[in-house]
Each structure stands twice: as structure tokens, then as C-alpha cells.
Amino acid sequence: MPHIPLRPNFFLRRRYLPFPFLLQPKFIHEHSFPSSELDLSNPTFMIYGSNTGVGKTLVSTGIATSILSGSEPSHCLYIKPVQTGFPVDSDSRFVYRKVSEILRTGKPRGIFASNRVVKASKEVLNAATELSMDNIEEGLGFRGSCCYEETVVGKGMEEGKGFKLICLTLYGWKEAVSPHLAVEREGMAVDDSLLREELGSWLRVSVGGEKDGGDEKGAVWRLVETAGGVASPGPSGSLQCDLYRPFRLPVILVGDGRLGGISATISAYESLEVRGYDTVAIVLEGLGLQNEISLLSYLRNRLPVFVLPPVPKEPSNNLIDWFSESSKIFSSLQEVMLSYHRKRIQSLHDMRKKASNIFWWPFTQHKFVPMEIVTVIDSRCGENFAIHKVRHNKEMLVSQFDACASWWTQGPDAILQTELAREMGYSAARYGHVMFPENVYEPSFRCAELLLEGVGKGWASRVFFSDNGSTAVEIALKMALRKFSFDHGLTGFENVNSSGIDEIRVLALNGSYHGDTLGAMEAQAPTSYTGFLQHPWYSGKGLFLKPPTVLISMEIWNLSIPDCFESDNFGKDDLQFSSYGELLSRDRDSSDVARCYFSYISNQLLEFSASNPNKYIGALIIEPVIHGSGGMHMIDPLFQRMLATECRKRRIPIIFDEVFSGFWRLGRESAAELLDCLPDIACFGKLMTGGIIPLAATLATETVFNAFRGDSKLIALLHGHSYSAHAMGCAAAVKSMQWFKDPTTNINIEHGEGKLKELWDMKFVHHISSLPAVKRVVALGTLFAIEIRAKGADLGYASLQASSLVQQLREDGIFMRPLGNVIYLMCGPCTSQHFCSQQLIKVHQRISKFSEAWVKESQFDQTYGNQIF
């Protein structure tokens, strides 16, 4: 940008303020919105450059001038979060002074303009002190670590009829280098979260005056100008396109009109695109190279490209003539920006109104979902949704923690989300889609290798790819039943149409859930999901055992054993534990509890054989440790381990359904590590790709694979999908598997331990488990679940007991979706302990109040429940 001398050429008033600000200019009023909210009522845009020196500040100045001088003028807030080369170079000062100067040359209406520097490095302050002493009336006035200046253009401010231009620099360093180098050399390090918090707080500032009480009613434009190029580092070294991504502000991209500028502009555009930004328009200086023609051809008219006149090398009249010549272009650009803003708001409202009329949502009773509670998701960044709400007549984007991990699929933080988008884009560009049978390509090959080296280490040798968890289970059942038939001579392989397959059943647990497809549903006990209304063909092809469960209640880990077990002789030490680690101990294998489990399992198998002489148990299928859809019940790992042991003795293939539990969901890469036993077949999905795209895999041993070898194709496993092992999914899985287990990318991996750190503060967990309205708590790995005590028949999946609590927590910034009267938090493997604690605090506060109301209601019911009014 052109250099502007420090001496102003118009009347300037200065005010010195200490940092932090104890005073605010009279035209600025702070709203009390939390940091997780962004006001959408006012047009807010981010000015990015394809490179440094392409004229971002000139564009910001032109837009600001158009905003303040158009036929429908508005207030304007300009923010420069990071400035180097300061105070000699100051983009906020340039905008402040140049806009004021331009407006003075026309028919000036009442404009109040100010420029503020929030914080500067010591080197800046030292230079500014010397400057101020030598030129007391010429420069910005510094006191402490900030400065402030203001002026008035024209008339009308006194009557409250004018408009305001508020310019801000949040952080300034003296040396004109990349911000991360300036921090290294001058100090004043700024963490990404702190910078975002500071920017967010200023974006929530009202620019309205005393008359309107700070309520602009859509009359304020906000411009945020970055430093350098799209991928230039910020103060911490993070790329600015990543640094500001949580805001996802729509972008005006300042392109490069110079030789080589086409490539630079397209690269910048694609860097924004892959991160999910909306680029509204491209603006560039016209230097006679017609770069705009190539850009329009590349963009295929997806967005407009504006061409500015060449900036004079030796500007006369302080660029006033250039801005005058460019005014119509900036006016047209502002119209495009305003149109985008209005369409965006309208689209958010239209989606809410129309969604329930065209969608058939899964697992949803539409009668319970009025339009007002439909959640409109604008975007996602890491663990959080950005959802649209209207509060106090303001259009807001509100951050909500995705506490159900979007049905247990999510794991990426914001950085991994971008990495996955890049990997998938590369794979789509390189492969598109290619068919899988008899073929090999790098993403599928590397994904299979990592699966066998990770969750399949020590037992699996084959990987069968599919599209989702339910299908992975169907495949696993086919594998297991064939293996059992092969081992027990039930199938004449010389005649592949031999009967007998209908006589094979599975061994499974009550409360388990293995998917929605018909075959997977047959392998689970009768539940709400398998009733006649949902599955008229359901017959339940299995022997379903009642499992002992583990829960935290009154701060103690308790073992709950069903009545069908012979458990009368158990002591307190058999049923209560101080930690989950005690439950995993192999010392329990020789305990009275283990003998009880062995007796129950053996008797059940013997009774089945005796009463069904022509039927066989051909497979064991279990969800290791946690029954997810069944209500987040924790199963005693000793029971599941003994169950697997007994099946192995009987040559019954063992299937672990790890679609929910796999890839660190329960604190280990595979839940088999918690059971300390291995399967023959295992199913994986959800977190395998980081949750960004569907992909599943069924892993098997070589002996299982050999049961499908033969001289006829009809003996092969005749199952598959058009998109088996699709390149995008495999590439995402490779990146996710590597990312989650690498201590350099996942802060929660304990070095050399192969497990996640404890993510949930057990003090809070124990305290919540002691609340009157809480029946049980489960905390393991990334999962924290609470079962609310139900009243009467209001329990199970159809329960509405937790509905009010869920809505309150959504207002607190936690997006929950309950399992009946069970609510839960589910973070990702990379989520920080601090973030988890913040969510626990919110839950604790809400459920404490819920418990108080629950107690009062219970007391009322006990007192008056039997009376007739």
C-alpha cells in the first residue's frame, strides 16, 4: 500500500488511553454476547490477498468509502488483527485517514472516524515515544501499549444523524516481516485462540451511538483485513487461512494483476475453497495483462472478477483521483457483497422452514420436531457446529459442541479436518473412482496395511472393504457362518446349494445393536429397533444372553449382575471397584465372579443344544465393552472375555463389532485391547475415516479367508459394493489412522502407552454420579454418558425424560441427541482435556438444577400421588 506520512493533512483530535481500555469512545458500546457467537445481522467480510503487496488496504478503503458515501450509507468497522512494520506502516490508519480525506472532497455528511491500536510490541512503543517527543503534534499518541485518534468530517454528528468509521489494529510489531518472525524478534507472542477471542470481541462491538443504544438494525458493515497472503503465517506460525477459519467469514479475495498473478490468485482461491470459505468476489489491479480473462475462464462464472485501474507509481493528490476513478467499481463490489449477505440470511431461514416438509429424518418422530427447533448448521470446524439462530432480533451464528459426534463418527480437530479435505481432494483428482475387484491402487493398499498393522495387529490377515457399519456386520456374519459350516462339516462344498444354513444361529447379548439392515437386525435381541413396526420379518436368529454391566454410581464403580446368574455369595469386593483399571485386571479370571460367568455361559449353551438338536450356534457377535445404541451400557470385560474363551473352545467364530468402539473411541485403538482377547473377525467404520466420509472394513484371519477358497467362483464371498474401497475414503482413513496414533499430532496419546489420556475429570464424573436424578454414569475414552432416573414407564429409547435437559444444554452450546433417558458427551481422540472439562462443567450445572427439580417433583408425588383431586 502507498506510504502515508505521519503528519495528517486535516484537523485531528487525539486521545491517549492506557491498556487494557478502561474507557471506550462514546460511539462504541459492548454487547454481552458470549465469545462463541457471531452477529450475522450486519454484512461482515474478510479481505484476503493472493499475495503481499496486491492492494488489500486499497480495496478495504474503497469498500469503506462506498459504504459511508453511498445512497444508503451505513456505519463501517474496519479491523486489522495483525500489523507488522508498525507504526510507519499502519493499514488501519491508512483506511481511517484516506476515507476521511476522500469524503472531505465531496459533499461531506456527518462522519465520525477513529483509529485505535489495541496492543503493540515494546519496540513499537520505544519508536513511538521518540517520534512523539520530536513531533508532538504529528503522530499517533501512545500511552502504555495502545493509541487512539479521532476526527469528524462534515456536520450532523451533533444531532446524531451521522455515521461512524471505526478502525482498529489489534496487534502491532515494528519490523516489516512476517508476523511469526516479528514475534521471534520482538516478543509479544499471541496464541491463536487469544487472537480469535480478541477479534471476536471486537466483531461483537456495536458502533451505534447513544441515540440508538447500540442497536444498528443491520446498518453496520464489518471488514477484517488479513496480513500478507492467504497462506501467510500469523503470529503463532499458523497459516492465516487456518487461523481465522472458525469464523468462516465470506471472503473478498484481492487477486494479483502482475505477471504470474493468475497462478497466485488461483492458488489462493483454492486454498480458501478447500477450507470451506465462501469467496464472494475477486478484485485485482488491471495492469494490461488481462489476468481477469483467464480467471473468469477458470472460475466458470462462479463469482465475479472486478478490475481496478492501475495504481499510479507516483500518486498525485494522495490517490484521491484514483479512488474517484474506481468509485463505480467499488460501488458495484459493495452491491455484490450486500446481495450475497442477504441471500445467505434468506437461505438460512428458508432451510429451517422447508426442511421438515422434504426430509424424512432417520430415527426421528417428526411430530416432535416443530420448525422452531430444527437446527440449521452453517458449517463445522473441528468439534463444533456453527448453527444459525435468531436472538434479540439479531441473526446469529452460534458455536455448538457436537456432543454426539454426529452419530459417533467424528474425531478431527480443525487442523485434521483441513488435512482430510486436502487428502480427499487429491484422491478425487487423481483417481475419481476406480473399481476394486482384482485391482490395487495406493490408497486402498495403504489403508489395508494400516488396518492390519493397527486394529488387526497380531490376528488379522485380510481386509474386506464395504460402505458402512451395518454392511460390515452383514459381511462378518457371512464369513463366520461359512467358517463354522466349513469347520463342522455342515456344508457339502461339492454342492454349494446344500441346505442347513437356516439351522445356524448366532450367540449375542441382550441390548446389543449391530445395524439397521435386515440380516444385522436378525443378529440382535428383540428391542425397539426390531419390533413389528420396524421389521415385520424379524425372528431373532440367535441365543441372546443377559450381560452383567458396569456403572459409576455414588462415586463407585459398581458391577450389576442380572438375577439369572447365581450370584448370592458375592461380597462387596466382587461388586465394587475404585477404578476401571481394576475391572480389566486378569486376576479376576480366577475369581468367584468368573466361575459364576462360566457356569451361566456353559448352562445357556447346553440348554440351547438340548432344546434345539438340529440347530447350531455358528458365531458369537458382541460389541466390545460398550453397547452404544442400546443405551451406552458398559459390559463387564471379564464376562465378554470368558464368552469369547468358551466359544473358541467350541470352534465358534468370534466377531467383534467395533464400528462404534474402534479407533480410540474407548481410549484404545481397538476395544479388543480392553478385553485382552482377539476375534476371528472384526468390523470397523465411523471413526476410521475421521468421520468425513463413509467407509467400513471387515477384518478376518487367514483361516476364515481360506473357508472361501475353492475351484468354483460360487464358493467365493459373493458380496460387494460399487464403491468398495473408494479412493477418497481410503485416503481419509490412512490420514486419520496415522493422525490419531501419532503423539506429535494427537496431544492425548500417552508416549509408549498406546492409549489416550484420561479426558474426563473424574472428580466431576463422580460428583455427577452422586446426584439424585442420576441413575448411572459411564466414562471411558472419549465417551461420558448419564442415565437419568425415569419415572414410571418413561424409560428406554422412547423416553422423553431428558428432553427439556437436552434443549437447555443446546442453549448452553452443547448439541446433544439423547438415547431416550440417556444423555452423553462424545469428544474426539484429539480433543483437549481442558475442552472436555468445559463441557462437563456445563452439564454439571444443568443436571444439578435438573436434579433439584426432580427431587421436588418426586417428593410431591410421594406426598400427593395417591390422593384424588
C-alpha positions, -999 to +999 in steps of 0.1 A: +000+000+000+012+036-006+030+052+023+011+079+041+032+104+061+026+106+098+016+143+096-022+145+090-034+169+064-067+176+082-077+186+117-070+157+141-080+152+177-061+126+198-069+109+230-044+088+250-056+056+266-039+030+288-042-007+280-064-025+287-090+000+278-109+014+307-127+039+285-144+034+252-152+061+226-187+073+231-199+057+199-188+022+208-209+000+231-201-036+241-228-062+238-227-091+263-227-118+237-206-148+246-174-154+226-190-183+207-215-161+189-211-141+157-236-114+147-248-121+111-273-092+110-246-069+096-226-077+065-192-089+076-164-098+052-127-108+054-103-093+029-077-118+019-048-112-006-034-137-031+000-123-020+015-095-001+015-061-018-015-067-040-036-038-026-057-053+001-058-020+020-067+000-011-096-024-016-107-021+021-105+017+017-126+017-014-153-005+001-154+016+033-157+047+013-186+032-008-203+021+025-201+056+040-209+076+009-235+056-010-271+063-015-279+042+016-248+050+039-240+028+068-215+026+097-183+008+090-160-011+113-125-020+099-103-044+118-066-052+111-059-081+135-021-082+128+001-055+116+039-055+111+061-026+100+042-005+126+039+024+132+055+035+099+030+012+081-004+011+096-033-001+074-060+009+099-045+044+099-045+045+061-081+035+060-091+060+087-073+089+071-078+082+035-116+075+038-119+108+058-099+126+032-119+113+003-152+121+020-140+157+026-135+162-012-172+156-019-203+167-001-193+157+034-221+143+055-216+139+092-189+112+097-172+104+130-139+085+123-115+070+148-084+048+147-073+026+176-043+004+182-050-021+209-016-035+217+019-031+203+053-046+210+079-028+231+099-019+200+069-001+186+064+017+219+100+028+221+099+041+185+066+058+190+079+075+222+108+090+203+086+101+175+060+117+198+087+137+216+101+150+184+068+156+166+043+161+194+015+172+170+022+148+141+020+112+151-003+088+169-002+094+206+009+063+226+004+057+263+011+023+277+007-001+248-021+015+228-031+046+209-062+064+197-071+092+173-104+105+160-118+132+137-152+145+125-160+151+088-189+173+078-218+181+100-246+162+116-228+142+143-241+165+170-277+157+161-269+120+160-276+118+123-241+110+111-223+077+105-192+062+120-159+047+107-142+028+134-107+015+125-087-009+147-053-026+148-053-053+174-016-062+175+013-043+160+051-051+156+078-028+144+097-049+119+082-053+085+084-091+083+060-120+085+042-119+119+057-151+132+092-137+126+082-104+142+072-124+173+105-142+174+124-109+172+103-086+193+083-108+216+046-103+224+036-138+214-001-141+206-018-175+208-043-184+181-072-187+205-063-154+221-062-136+188-095-151+177-111-142+211-099-106+207-111-104+171-144-120+181-150-095+209-144-065+185-167-080+159-194-080+186-189-043+193-218-021+185-209+010+165-243+026+172-244+059+191-262+069+223-294+076+205-300+041+191-285+024+222-261+005+201-287-013+181-277-007+144-305-028+130-284-040+101-267-007+095-230-016+102-206-032+078-176-050+092-143-056+073-115-077+085-082-074+066-056-101+069-018-097+066+001-108+036-013-137+015-040-163+022-014-188+035+009-163+052+017-172+088+001-155+117+018-146+149+020-182+161+030-196+128-004-209+119-015-201+083-040-173+084-065-192+064-065-218+092-062-192+120-094-174+110-113-205+098-135-208+129-152-175+119-156-186+083-163-151+072-171-146+035-141-135+015-132-108-009-100-120-025-077-094-038-060-110-068-027-103-084-027-084-117+010-088-123+029-114-143+024-147-125-006-133-108-031-158-124-013-187-107-010-169-074-047-159-074-060-194-084-038-210-057-051-186-031-087-192-042-082-230-040-066-227-006-097-209+007-120-233-011-105-265+004-110-249+039-147-242+033-146-205+028-171-187+006-153-164-018-177-137-029-156-118-054-121-113-067-107-078-072-074-071-088-055-042-103-056-041-141-020-039-154-028-047-191-021-084-188-058-094-189-054-117-159-091-114-153-100-132-186-080-163-175-095-161-140-131-159-153-124-189-176-111-209-147-139-199-124-166-206-150-186-176-138-189-189-103-181-155-089-174-120-104-140-106-110-136-068-107-107-050-123-094-017-108-075+009-127-037+008-124-024+025-092-001+054-102+035+047-093+038+082-082+003+090-069-007+126-073-033+142-050-027+114-024-046+089-047-078+109-045-081+108-083-075+071-083-103+064-058-126+087-076-120+068-109-125+035-090-156+045-071-181+029-095-162-004-093-162-003-055-199+006-055-206-025-078-185-046-055-205-035-025-237-044-042-224-079-049-214-082-012-247-070+000-266-093-023-245-123-011-252-113+025-290-111+020-292-143+001-272-161+028-296-149+056-326-158+034-312-193+027-307-200+064-343-191+071-356-210+041-339-242+051-354-242+085-389-235+071-387-262+043-366-290+058-394-308+077-415-308+045-390-325+023-368-346+046-375-379+062-350-378+090-337-411+104-346-422+140-369-391+142-406-387+151-414-357+130-444-349+152-419-340+179-399-316+157-416-283+151-399-259+128-386-238+157-363-265+170-348-275+136-311-269+139-297-251+108-259-259+106-240-234+086-206-252+089-184-273+111-149-265+125-132-293+145-156-304+173-181-275+168-210-267+146-218-232+136-256-230+138-280-203+128-302-187+155-322-155+158-317-139+192-330-105+202-340-099+166-304-105+155-292-131+131-265-151+149-241-179+142-237-198+174-209-223+182-222-257+195-201-286+206-212-317+186-217-338+217-230-368+198-200-367+174-225-367+146-236-402+154-202-413+168-183-407+135-163-376+144-128-373+155-109-345+137-098-313+153-098-282+130-064-290+116-071-326+108-104-315+091-084-295+067-059-323+062-087-347+054-103-323+029-069-320+012-063-357+011-098-364-003-095-337-029-061-351-041-076-386-043-107-375-062-085-356-086-061-385-091-085-414-092-120-402-094-135-437-086-120-469-098-134-504-093-118-526-067-121-563-076-088-577-088-073-542-087-050-523-064-043-486-060-023-468-034-050-455-010-067-489-007-034-507-004-020-484+023-053-484+042-054-522+043-018-522+055-025-498+083-056-517+094-036-549+097-008-532+114-031-514+138-065-527+149-058-561+133-023-565+146-015-600+158-045-617+144-060-604+111-045-610+076-073-600+053-094-568+048-128-567+031-140-531+024-176-520+024-195-488+028-210-487+064-210-505+097-242-524+092-230-538+059-196-547+075-216-567+101-236-585+073-203-594+057-189-606+090-219-629+096-214-644+062-178-650+069-184-665+103-213-688+093-193-701+064-163-707+086-184-726+112-200-747+084-166-754+069-151-764+103-181-786+114-188-803+080-223-788+077-219-777+041-210-801+013-187-779-008-190-802-037-227-790-037-228-753-028-266-754-026-266-777+003-292-769+029-286-764+066-277-727+067-311-718+082-303-740+112-273-719+123-278-692+148-257-666+165-247-660+201-252-624+211-261-602+241-293-585+251-290-548+244-265-551+216-270-534+183-254-543+150-270-521+124-303-514+105-300-539+076-323-569+079-295-595+084-278-574+110-310-570+129-316-607+130-283-610+150-296-589+178-321-595+206-356-580+205-356-543+211-374-511+200-354-513+167-366-549+159-403-547+167-431-555+142-435-518+134-398-516+123-391-551+110-421-573+103-398-602+092-377-602+124-374-635+141-342-631+160-319-658+148-298-662+180-293-671+215-293-639+235-276-638+269-282-612+296-248-595+303-236-581+336-230-543+334-206-518+350-216-483+361-205-455+382-230-446+409-224-426+441-187-422+431-181-460+430-176-484+400-204-510+406-209-543+390-246-551+382-253-588+377-287-600+363-309-621+385-304-652+362-268-655+375-261-675+406-245-645+425-258-648+460-224-654+475-206-623+461-190-599+485-185-562+483-150-567+468-166-587+440-191-560+431-174-526+437-142-512+423-122-480+428-113-477+391-119-491+357-084-505+357-094-529+384-121-543+362-096-550+335-073-570+358-066-606+347-066-615+383-104-616+381-102-646+358-098-669+388-124-651+409-158-663+421-174-639+396-155-656+368-167-690+379-202-677+380-199-663+345-185-697+333-214-715+348-240-692+333-225-693+298-220-731+298-255-738+310-270-715+284-251-732+256-260-767+269-297-758+273-297-744+237-282-776+223-306-798+243-337-780+233-326-774+197-309-806+185-310-795+148-297-760+154-262-748+159-245-717+174-224-707+144-210-673+155-205-651+185-211-614+178-205-587+205-200-550+208-168-550+229-172-531+263-199-506+254-234-512+240-238-480+221-273-477+207-286-500+235-281-471+259-244-467+264-242-496+288-208-508+298-204-546+298-181-563+323-150-570+302-145-602+322-178-616+310-171-608+274-136-623+277-150-656+291-177-657+265-150-655+238-129-681+255-159-706+257-167-700+220-132-706+209-132-739+228-162-749+207-147-736+174-174-709+172-160-680+152-159-647+172-170-614+157-162-581+174-184-553+162-161-524+166-180-500+144-186-478+175-157-488+197-128-488+172-101-462+166-097-448+201-134-442+209-129-461+242-093-449+248-076-477+228-071-481+191-091-513+194-115-523+222-101-558+219-072-544+240-095-538+269-109-573+267-074-588+263-086-613+238-087-615+200-115-621+175-116-641+143-135-613+125-140-576+134-160-548+119-148-512+117-163-479+104-173-445+117-140-430+131-119-450+106-121-421+081-122-394+108-159-393+101-156-373+070-169-399+045-185-433+048-162-464+047-161-496+066-139-527+067-143-562+079-111-578+090-106-616+092-080-642+099-064-663+072-083-694+083-116-675+078-104-664+043-095-700+034-131-711+040-139-692+008-112-707-013-122-733-039-124-743-075-156-725-082-164-688-081-196-698-063-176-707-033-161-671-031-176-644-009-203-630-033-207-597-017-196-562-027-205-526-035-200-504-065-179-481-043-159-507-025-126-493-012-132-459-029-101-439-031-113-408-012-125-429+018-093-450+019-071-418+017-091-402+046-087-434+066-050-435+061-046-399+073-069-404+103-053-437+115-019-421+113-030-388+129-048-404+159-020-426+170+009-401+165+018-382+197+031-353+175-004-347+161-026-361+189-018-345+222-038-371+241-016-401+232+005-412+261+040-419+249+048-456+248+014-465+264-007-469+233-037-453+250-054-420+254-050-398+285-080-396+308-101-370+291-129-366+317-122-350+351-131-379+374-140-355+402-168-341+381-177-375+369-180-388+405-199-358+417-224-361+388-229-398+396-240-388+431-268-365+420-303-378+429-317-377+394-287-397+380-291-434+379-257-442+365-227-427+347-202-442+322-169-426+315-144-442+292-121-429+265-140-402+245-174-412+260-192-397+290-228-409+295-255-403+320-287-422+325-315-401+341-337-418+366-370-424+348-404-422+364-430-449+358-428-463+322-410-432+308-377-450+302-358-467+274-354-454+239-388-438+237-384-419+269-389-381+268-375-377+303-343-359+291-360-337+265-360-304+285-325-310+297-313-316+261-328-283+249-312-264+278-278-278+270-282-269+234-288-233+246-255-237+265-236-246+234-238-284+236-256-302+208-270-334+223-292-361+208-303-384+236-309-422+236-342-420+255-333-411+291-296-414+284-276-383+275-240-383+266-209-363+256-186-377+229-154-359+220-127-368+195-094-386+202-076-353+198-100-332+219-081-314+248-088-323+284-095-286+290-123-286+264-138-317+279-138-302+313-155-271+300-183-293+286-185-313+319-190-281+338-219-271+317-235-305+321-229-305+358-246-271+362-276-281+342-281-316+357-277-302+392-306-279+386-325-307+369-319-329+400-332-303+423-364-301+403-365-339+401-363-342+439-391-317+445-413-334+419-406-368+435-414-355+470-446-341+456-456-374+440-448-393+472-469-369+493-499-364+469-496-391+444-523-413+458-547-385+465-576-377+442-581-341+435 
